[in-house]
Amino acid sequence: MVYSLVYVSSGSSRFSAQELGDILAVSRRNNTASDVTGILLYRDGNLMQVLEGEKPVVRALYHRIEQDSRHHGVITVWEAEEPERQFPDWSMAFRDLAEVDETSVPGFSRFLSTPLTAAAFGPQPTLVQQLLLVFKDQYATGAGRRSG
């Protein structure tokens, strides 16, 4: 079993392309060392992240995220024990940053800019996959909350 936690937050300020690239690089390195996987979605100053791994490790990481001044309004959306990892290769998806050369960012995901639907996850998308699609849909239409 693997512990899975999903949270949403708003950035204290909008991240630049360079900041997002740095976050991805550091997160991939640290999460690999801690055997934490998942995905981080960023759009218009808002974040949704899935963290997967051993419960004490994920909880400690989440506590650091809650204390991180780059976030505010951190809300746990869902947490549970899962039979297997849903995101074995940690990645990050962000959108509306034209200056990002996605080919130069290992772990970059086009999740937020593709016409992905629940069917792409298989006949029965998991709750986590459904939450990611809600985030994507809300911010793709501009209906989501915006950071201040």
Secondary structure, DSSP 8 states (H G I E B T S, - for coil): -EEEEEEEEEESS---HHHHHHHHHHHHHHHHHHT-EEEEEEETTEEEEEEEE-HHHHHHHHHHHHH-TTEEEEEEEEEEEESS-S-SS-EEEE-S-TT--GGGSTTEE-GGGS---GGGG-SS--HHHHHHHHHHHHHHTT-S----
